[in-house]
Amino acid sequence: MTLKIHIDDSAAPYEQVRAQISEQARSGVLPVGYRLPTVRGLAESLGLAANTVAKAYRALETDGVIETRGRNGTFVAAAGSAAERELASAAQAYAERVRRLGLDEDAALGAVRDALRAAFGK
């Protein structure tokens, strides 16, 4: 697992950790069942506070990307089904909001593209 924190990045360090682990899990770089470093271990290797890494791990667990198995450690979760369900729910809510606002599909998709570009810095 390779993570890099960029101090000059506009994203908070915990968000950088969350995004990088999430992407590596999604792409298969971190396979299902891969045991992640401890919060303290990862914090030390990245030069971050343990609370920063703990916050990222909590967000990843909420997203269904990782799972904590008590004293056994923290692992990459199976096929992000929780994340996919949350994504589908958010998409449905967005589509309903677009319809209520009286906007068309092109406007809705354009807004999503702009938001994704901003979120991913592209």
N, CA and C atoms as an extended XYZ file, in Angstrom:
366
Properties=species:S:1:pos:R:3:atomname:S:1:resname:S:1:resid:I:1 pbc="F F F"
N         0.866       -1.172        0.000 N   MET     1
C         0.000        0.000        0.000 CA  MET     1
C         0.902        1.222        0.000 C   MET     1
N         0.653        2.116       -0.946 N   THR     2
C         1.438        3.340       -1.038 CA  THR     2
C         0.513        4.543       -0.954 C   THR     2
N         0.743        5.378        0.041 N   LEU     3
C        -0.023        6.612        0.210 CA  LEU     3
C         0.947        7.774        0.286 C   LEU     3
N         0.535        8.896       -0.268 N   LYS     4
C         1.334       10.114       -0.190 CA  LYS     4
C         0.433       11.267        0.203 C   LYS     4
N         0.866       12.019        1.192 N   ILE     5
C         0.118       13.186        1.648 CA  ILE     5
C         0.809       14.420        1.096 C   ILE     5
N         0.037       15.263        0.441 N   HIS     6
C         0.567       16.501       -0.132 CA  HIS     6
C         0.095       17.660        0.731 C   HIS     6
N         1.038       18.264        1.432 N   ILE     7
C         0.720       19.354        2.357 CA  ILE     7
C         0.092       20.540        1.633 C   ILE     7
N         0.528       20.802        0.400 N   ASP     8
C         0.007       21.957       -0.346 CA  ASP     8
C        -1.325       21.668       -1.039 C   ASP     8
N        -1.837       20.446       -0.905 N   ASP     9
C        -3.119       20.070       -1.502 CA  ASP     9
C        -4.243       20.755       -0.725 C   ASP     9
N        -5.288       21.156       -1.435 N   SER    10
C        -6.416       21.812       -0.764 CA  SER    10
C        -7.243       20.823        0.058 C   SER    10
N        -7.130       19.528       -0.250 N   ALA    11
C        -7.860       18.513        0.512 CA  ALA    11
C        -7.162       18.273        1.848 C   ALA    11
N        -7.957       18.115        2.892 N   ALA    12
C        -7.426       17.834        4.223 CA  ALA    12
C        -6.675       16.497        4.206 C   ALA    12
N        -5.662       16.343        5.050 N   PRO    13
C        -4.907       15.086        5.069 CA  PRO    13
C        -5.781       13.847        5.265 C   PRO    13
N        -6.785       13.914        6.158 N   TYR    14
C        -7.634       12.728        6.348 CA  TYR    14
C        -8.373       12.389        5.061 C   TYR    14
N        -8.790       13.420        4.298 N   GLU    15
C        -9.504       13.188        3.043 CA  GLU    15
C        -8.565       12.588        2.005 C   GLU    15
N        -7.305       13.006        2.010 N   GLN    16
C        -6.333       12.416        1.093 CA  GLN    16
C        -6.138       10.935        1.406 C   GLN    16
N        -6.020       10.597        2.688 N   VAL    17
C        -5.883        9.194        3.093 CA  VAL    17
C        -7.131        8.419        2.670 C   VAL    17
N        -8.308        8.957        2.975 N   ARG    18
C        -9.565        8.288        2.621 CA  ARG    18
C        -9.669        8.052        1.126 C   ARG    18
N        -9.396        9.095        0.341 N   ALA    19
C        -9.531        8.995       -1.115 CA  ALA    19
C        -8.536        8.000       -1.712 C   ALA    19
N        -7.310        8.012       -1.225 N   GLN    20
C        -6.298        7.114       -1.783 CA  GLN    20
C        -6.584        5.650       -1.444 C   GLN    20
N        -6.987        5.379       -0.210 N   ILE    21
C        -7.316        3.994        0.151 CA  ILE    21
C        -8.548        3.545       -0.620 C   ILE    21
N        -9.541        4.405       -0.718 N   SER    22
C       -10.757        4.070       -1.452 CA  SER    22
C       -10.450        3.746       -2.910 C   SER    22
N        -9.644        4.562       -3.550 N   GLU    23
C        -9.285        4.344       -4.953 CA  GLU    23
C        -8.486        3.054       -5.115 C   GLU    23
N        -7.537        2.817       -4.216 N   GLN    24
C        -6.724        1.604       -4.313 CA  GLN    24
C        -7.575        0.348       -4.072 C   GLN    24
N        -8.562        0.438       -3.202 N   ALA    25
C        -9.462       -0.698       -2.983 CA  ALA    25
C       -10.359       -0.906       -4.197 C   ALA    25
N       -10.883        0.192       -4.741 N   ARG    26
C       -11.771        0.097       -5.905 CA  ARG    26
C       -11.049       -0.481       -7.115 C   ARG    26
N        -9.796       -0.072       -7.315 N   SER    27
C        -9.046       -0.507       -8.488 CA  SER    27
C        -8.428       -1.895       -8.335 C   SER    27
N        -8.442       -2.439       -7.117 N   GLY    28
C        -7.870       -3.756       -6.897 CA  GLY    28
C        -6.418       -3.741       -6.462 C   GLY    28
N        -5.810       -2.558       -6.394 N   VAL    29
C        -4.442       -2.465       -5.881 CA  VAL    29
C        -4.402       -3.020       -4.464 C   VAL    29
N        -5.443       -2.707       -3.692 N   LEU    30
C        -5.634       -3.301       -2.363 CA  LEU    30
C        -6.758       -4.321       -2.510 C   LEU    30
N        -6.432       -5.608       -2.548 N   PRO    31
C        -7.469       -6.625       -2.776 CA  PRO    31
C        -8.375       -6.804       -1.561 C   PRO    31
N        -9.542       -7.371       -1.803 N   VAL    32
C       -10.472       -7.695       -0.723 CA  VAL    32
C        -9.734       -8.569        0.286 C   VAL    32
N        -9.868       -8.227        1.561 N   GLY    33
C        -9.217       -8.987        2.614 CA  GLY    33
C        -7.839       -8.481        2.988 C   GLY    33
N        -7.317       -7.515        2.240 N   TYR    34
C        -5.998       -6.954        2.550 CA  TYR    34
C        -6.047       -6.303        3.927 C   TYR    34
N        -5.080       -6.637        4.766 N   ARG    35
C        -5.042       -6.062        6.112 CA  ARG    35
C        -4.324       -4.717        6.063 C   ARG    35
N        -5.030       -3.684        6.499 N   LEU    36
C        -4.469       -2.337        6.528 CA  LEU    36
C        -3.581       -2.159        7.750 C   LEU    36
N        -2.655       -1.226        7.677 N   PRO    37
C        -1.839       -0.939        8.861 CA  PRO    37
C        -2.717       -0.428       10.002 C   PRO    37
N        -2.214       -0.529       11.212 N   THR    38
C        -2.931        0.039       12.349 CA  THR    38
C        -3.010        1.549       12.167 C   THR    38
N        -3.937        2.164       12.861 N   VAL    39
C        -4.073        3.621       12.806 CA  VAL    39
C        -2.753        4.274       13.196 C   VAL    39
N        -2.187        3.835       14.299 N   ARG    40
C        -0.916        4.429       14.760 CA  ARG    40
C         0.216        4.177       13.777 C   ARG    40
N         0.266        2.967       13.244 N   GLY    41
C         1.328        2.627       12.294 CA  GLY    41
C         1.266        3.469       11.033 C   GLY    41
N         0.066        3.616       10.483 N   LEU    42
C        -0.075        4.419        9.270 CA  LEU    42
C         0.185        5.891        9.568 C   LEU    42
N        -0.309        6.366       10.693 N   ALA    43
C        -0.084        7.761       11.071 CA  ALA    43
C         1.408        8.050       11.173 C   ALA    43
N         2.124        7.156       11.800 N   GLU    44
C         3.570        7.336       11.966 CA  GLU    44
C         4.278        7.341       10.612 C   GLU    44
N         3.918        6.415        9.736 N   SER    45
C         4.594        6.338        8.440 CA  SER    45
C         4.292        7.535        7.545 C   SER    45
N         3.126        8.165        7.742 N   LEU    46
C         2.756        9.330        6.931 CA  LEU    46
C         3.095       10.660        7.606 C   LEU    46
N         3.524       10.599        8.859 N   GLY    47
C         3.814       11.826        9.599 CA  GLY    47
C         2.557       12.595        9.970 C   GLY    47
N         1.488       11.855       10.265 N   LEU    48
C         0.209       12.466       10.623 CA  LEU    48
C        -0.154       12.113       12.058 C   LEU    48
N        -1.107       12.840       12.603 N   ALA    49
C        -1.643       12.506       13.921 CA  ALA    49
C        -2.514       11.254       13.792 C   ALA    49
N        -2.514       10.440       14.827 N   ALA    50
C        -3.327        9.224       14.818 CA  ALA    50
C        -4.808        9.545       14.619 C   ALA    50
N        -5.282       10.652       15.189 N   ASN    51
C        -6.686       11.037       15.023 CA  ASN    51
C        -7.034       11.307       13.569 C   ASN    51
N        -6.065       11.793       12.794 N   THR    52
C        -6.296       12.075       11.369 CA  THR    52
C        -6.559       10.771       10.623 C   THR    52
N        -5.723        9.771       10.865 N   VAL    53
C        -5.895        8.474       10.209 CA  VAL    53
C        -7.164        7.790       10.721 C   VAL    53
N        -7.431        7.900       12.017 N   ALA    54
C        -8.644        7.303       12.580 CA  ALA    54
C        -9.887        7.885       11.915 C   ALA    54
N        -9.888        9.191       11.664 N   LYS    55
C       -11.024        9.847       10.995 CA  LYS    55
C       -11.200        9.283        9.582 C   LYS    55
N       -10.096        9.086        8.867 N   ALA    56
C       -10.160        8.517        7.516 CA  ALA    56
C       -10.690        7.086        7.567 C   ALA    56
N       -10.207        6.294        8.509 N   TYR    57
C       -10.668        4.911        8.639 CA  TYR    57
C       -12.163        4.874        8.969 C   TYR    57
N       -12.630        5.763        9.849 N   ARG    58
C       -14.070        5.794       10.175 CA  ARG    58
C       -14.899        6.110        8.929 C   ARG    58
N       -14.437        7.085        8.131 N   ALA    59
C       -15.161        7.438        6.903 CA  ALA    59
C       -15.159        6.267        5.922 C   ALA    59
N       -14.036        5.590        5.798 N   LEU    60
C       -13.957        4.436        4.898 CA  LEU    60
C       -14.859        3.297        5.363 C   LEU    60
N       -14.949        3.118        6.669 N   GLU    61
C       -15.826        2.066        7.193 CA  GLU    61
C       -17.287        2.428        6.937 C   GLU    61
N       -17.638        3.683        7.136 N   THR    62
C       -18.994        4.152        6.847 CA  THR    62
C       -19.329        3.954        5.378 C   THR    62
N       -18.344        4.171        4.509 N   ASP    63
C       -18.540        4.012        3.062 CA  ASP    63
C       -18.560        2.545        2.633 C   ASP    63
N       -18.242        1.632        3.543 N   GLY    64
C       -18.233        0.210        3.194 CA  GLY    64
C       -16.982       -0.234        2.480 C   GLY    64
N       -15.930        0.582        2.499 N   VAL    65
C       -14.688        0.243        1.811 CA  VAL    65
C       -13.826       -0.675        2.676 C   VAL    65
N       -13.828       -0.433        3.973 N   ILE    66
C       -13.043       -1.257        4.889 CA  ILE    66
C       -13.944       -1.761        6.010 C   ILE    66
N       -13.461       -2.770        6.727 N   GLU    67
C       -14.180       -3.273        7.887 CA  GLU    67
C       -13.179       -3.562        8.993 C   GLU    67
N       -13.581       -3.240       10.218 N   THR    68
C       -12.740       -3.498       11.367 CA  THR    68
C       -13.226       -4.768       12.037 C   THR    68
N       -12.296       -5.646       12.320 N   ARG    69
C       -12.619       -6.927       12.960 CA  ARG    69
C       -12.010       -6.974       14.359 C   ARG    69
N       -12.346       -5.985       15.150 N   GLY    70
C       -11.861       -5.924       16.529 CA  GLY    70
C       -10.350       -5.962       16.607 C   GLY    70
N        -9.845       -6.819       17.463 N   ARG    71
C        -8.393       -6.933       17.669 CA  ARG    71
C        -7.679       -7.567       16.487 C   ARG    71
N        -8.434       -8.162       15.570 N   ASN    72
C        -7.815       -8.798       14.407 CA  ASN    72
C        -7.320       -7.789       13.385 C   ASN    72
N        -7.841       -6.568       13.422 N   GLY    73
C        -7.363       -5.539       12.517 CA  GLY    73
C        -8.434       -4.982       11.607 C   GLY    73
N        -7.972       -4.207       10.645 N   THR    74
C        -8.844       -3.536        9.680 CA  THR    74
C        -8.492       -4.046        8.292 C   THR    74
N        -9.525       -4.394        7.525 N   PHE    75
C        -9.332       -5.048        6.234 CA  PHE    75
C       -10.157       -4.374        5.142 C   PHE    75
N        -9.703       -4.538        3.891 N   VAL    76
C       -10.490       -4.073        2.744 CA  VAL    76
C       -11.725       -4.959        2.671 C   VAL    76
N       -12.890       -4.328        2.619 N   ALA    77
C       -14.168       -5.048        2.625 CA  ALA    77
C       -14.471       -5.636        1.248 C   ALA    77
N       -15.327       -6.609        1.247 N   ALA    78
C       -15.755       -7.250        0.008 CA  ALA    78
C       -16.576       -6.290       -0.835 C   ALA    78
N       -16.219       -6.160       -2.058 N   ALA    79
C       -16.936       -5.492       -3.144 CA  ALA    79
C       -17.856       -4.342       -2.789 C   ALA    79
N       -17.449       -3.442       -1.969 N   GLY    80
C       -18.128       -2.177       -1.703 CA  GLY    80
C       -19.618       -2.110       -1.912 C   GLY    80
N       -20.369       -3.154       -1.587 N   SER    81
C       -21.806       -3.129       -1.833 CA  SER    81
C       -22.493       -2.002       -1.052 C   SER    81
N       -22.012       -1.712        0.150 N   ALA    82
C       -22.607       -0.610        0.916 CA  ALA    82
C       -22.379        0.713        0.205 C   ALA    82
N       -21.193        0.899       -0.333 N   ALA    83
C       -20.878        2.126       -1.064 CA  ALA    83
C       -21.743        2.235       -2.321 C   ALA    83
N       -21.931        1.115       -3.008 N   GLU    84
C       -22.755        1.131       -4.222 CA  GLU    84
C       -24.210        1.453       -3.902 C   GLU    84
N       -24.719        0.910       -2.782 N   ARG    85
C       -26.095        1.222       -2.383 CA  ARG    85
C       -26.234        2.701       -2.041 C   ARG    85
N       -25.244        3.244       -1.321 N   GLU    86
C       -25.295        4.661       -0.963 CA  GLU    86
C       -25.228        5.534       -2.209 C   GLU    86
N       -24.390        5.145       -3.167 N   LEU    87
C       -24.288        5.885       -4.427 CA  LEU    87
C       -25.626        5.875       -5.171 C   LEU    87
N       -26.250        4.715       -5.272 N   ALA    88
C       -27.540        4.616       -5.962 CA  ALA    88
C       -28.597        5.464       -5.269 C   ALA    88
N       -28.598        5.455       -3.951 N   SER    89
C       -29.556        6.258       -3.192 CA  SER    89
C       -29.334        7.750       -3.419 C   SER    89
N       -28.075        8.169       -3.406 N   ALA    90
C       -27.756        9.580       -3.642 CA  ALA    90
C       -28.140        9.990       -5.066 C   ALA    90
N       -27.901        9.106       -6.027 N   ALA    91
C       -28.257        9.402       -7.412 CA  ALA    91
C       -29.768        9.548       -7.568 C   ALA    91
N       -30.526        8.675       -6.907 N   GLN    92
C       -31.986        8.744       -6.968 CA  GLN    92
C       -32.488       10.047       -6.356 C   GLN    92
N       -31.935       10.418       -5.215 N   ALA    93
C       -32.339       11.672       -4.563 CA  ALA    93
C       -32.002       12.865       -5.458 C   ALA    93
N       -30.842       12.825       -6.088 N   TYR    94
C       -30.442       13.911       -6.991 CA  TYR    94
C       -31.397       13.993       -8.183 C   TYR    94
N       -31.721       12.856       -8.771 N   ALA    95
C       -32.630       12.846       -9.928 CA  ALA    95
C       -33.994       13.421       -9.555 C   ALA    95
N       -34.486       13.055       -8.379 N   GLU    96
C       -35.775       13.590       -7.932 CA  GLU    96
C       -35.700       15.100       -7.711 C   GLU    96
N       -34.606       15.567       -7.167 N   ARG    97
C       -34.425       17.010       -6.938 CA  ARG    97
C       -34.373       17.760       -8.265 C   ARG    97
N       -33.659       17.221       -9.249 N   VAL    98
C       -33.571       17.833      -10.582 CA  VAL    98
C       -34.961       17.963      -11.190 C   VAL    98
N       -35.751       16.886      -11.075 N   ARG    99
C       -37.113       16.909      -11.626 CA  ARG    99
C       -37.949       17.981      -10.937 C   ARG    99
N       -37.880       18.066       -9.601 N   ARG   100
C       -38.642       19.078       -8.859 CA  ARG   100
C       -38.239       20.498       -9.238 C   ARG   100
N       -36.968       20.681       -9.557 N   LEU   101
C       -36.481       22.008       -9.955 CA  LEU   101
C       -36.845       22.351      -11.399 C   LEU   101
N       -37.339       21.360      -12.133 N   GLY   102
C       -37.737       21.593      -13.510 CA  GLY   102
C       -36.572       21.656      -14.478 C   GLY   102
N       -35.454       21.044      -14.111 N   LEU   103
C       -34.278       21.060      -14.987 CA  LEU   103
C       -34.278       19.833      -15.879 C   LEU   103
N       -33.548       19.927      -16.994 N   ASP   104
C       -33.497       18.784      -17.906 CA  ASP   104
C       -32.262       17.919      -17.630 C   ASP   104
N       -32.211       16.786      -18.323 N   GLU   105
C       -31.137       15.818      -18.124 CA  GLU   105
C       -29.767       16.417      -18.439 C   GLU   105
N       -29.675       17.211      -19.506 N   ASP   106
C       -28.385       17.808      -19.874 CA  ASP   106
C       -27.860       18.717      -18.760 C   ASP   106
N       -28.727       19.514      -18.174 N   ALA   107
C       -28.312       20.402      -17.081 CA  ALA   107
C       -27.866       19.578      -15.871 C   ALA   107
N       -28.614       18.512      -15.574 N   ALA   108
C       -28.284       17.663      -14.426 CA  ALA   108
C       -26.935       16.981      -14.616 C   ALA   108
N       -26.716       16.407      -15.792 N   LEU   109
C       -25.453       15.728      -16.062 CA  LEU   109
C       -24.283       16.710      -16.080 C   LEU   109
N       -24.512       17.895      -16.613 N   GLY   110
C       -23.469       18.921      -16.620 CA  GLY   110
C       -23.067       19.316      -15.209 C   GLY   110
N       -24.041       19.445      -14.334 N   ALA   111
C       -23.752       19.797      -12.943 CA  ALA   111
C       -22.959       18.683      -12.258 C   ALA   111
N       -23.297       17.437      -12.543 N   VAL   112
C       -22.570       16.309      -11.955 CA  VAL   112
C       -21.136       16.280      -12.471 C   VAL   112
N       -20.959       16.471      -13.769 N   ARG   113
C       -19.593       16.500      -14.332 CA  ARG   113
C       -18.756       17.586      -13.670 C   ARG   113
N       -19.328       18.786      -13.528 N   ASP   114
C       -18.603       19.900      -12.891 CA  ASP   114
C       -18.240       19.561      -11.449 C   ASP   114
N       -19.175       18.964      -10.714 N   ALA   115
C       -18.922       18.613       -9.315 CA  ALA   115
C       -17.844       17.542       -9.204 C   ALA   115
N       -17.879       16.555      -10.090 N   LEU   116
C       -16.856       15.507      -10.069 CA  LEU   116
C       -15.483       16.056      -10.426 C   LEU   116
N       -15.425       16.944      -11.408 N   ARG   117
C       -14.135       17.562      -11.762 CA  ARG   117
C       -13.582       18.327      -10.568 C   ARG   117
N       -14.440       19.065       -9.887 N   ALA   118
C       -14.001       19.844       -8.718 CA  ALA   118
C       -13.548       18.908       -7.591 C   ALA   118
N       -14.294       17.834       -7.368 N   ALA   119
C       -13.968       16.909       -6.282 CA  ALA   119
C       -12.663       16.155       -6.529 C   ALA   119
N       -12.399       15.819       -7.796 N   PHE   120
C       -11.217       15.039       -8.116 CA  PHE   120
C       -10.076       15.899       -8.658 C   PHE   120
N       -10.282       17.220       -8.671 N   GLY   121
C        -9.218       18.126       -9.084 CA  GLY   121
C        -8.803       18.001      -10.529 C   GLY   121
N        -9.766       17.747      -11.394 N   LYS   122
C        -9.437       17.608      -12.825 CA  LYS   122
C       -10.013       18.735      -13.620 C   LYS   122
